[in-house]
């Protein structure tokens, strides 16, 4: 595995996303050279264009792999196989894969990685707390009303900063190769409880509203969303949040040697940083 003393080049895919930009920042702050894997990067990296994989990986000893939009979507396994082929050709030694809990498609990608000769680490993660502060539910929080389908199971959301810290350590420290860290927060919360935490942190009246799954899909269909986005969202709601992911795991403790950040901590920090400030 990459030695902590040998600060070699790391490709960070999804470098502008929730976890990727946090991983890249930690590496940069610690003096590790980073190549940002994005369409606007140099060289450009695009999951939809396997021809970009090789140039982006050239000269890299390690890679953080965050597939966009999600490993649950059709075609993700083919893309991951092509990426790993290119990584083998480029001589990459260490791969850290961001994966999803309760997603058979994601676990197929994990199996593909584990069957290769890399020093691999898998971060199998629950829903992100930052879904409320950076996209997805942000608009609803700002509007004072977060709408979800009815009947969703509680979920122990994980903080993206915990994920990024685990990825950083796996990329720069010994002892993480061959580890699958299933990462959650410390407590499963319903959406109503999550929204209540945010309301308390902001001091604002923010409601959680449940609608039928049919009405929720109709609202997504009526919005101007990218192709396939509605199907992905509905899959995540109807499959990932069916209760299979409600149990809390010890992945953050194992990876970082400390308990995971709670949703309360996340909400207070995000509120203090102005994530939910509403213009007067």
Beta strands, then each sheet from edge to edge (+ up, - down):
strand 1: 10-13
strand 2: 34-37
strand 3: 62-65
strand 4: 94-100
strand 5: 119-125
strand 6: 145-149
strand 7: 179-183
strand 8: 207-211
sheet 1: 2+ 1+ 3+ 4+ 5+ 7+
sheet 2: 6+ 8+
end
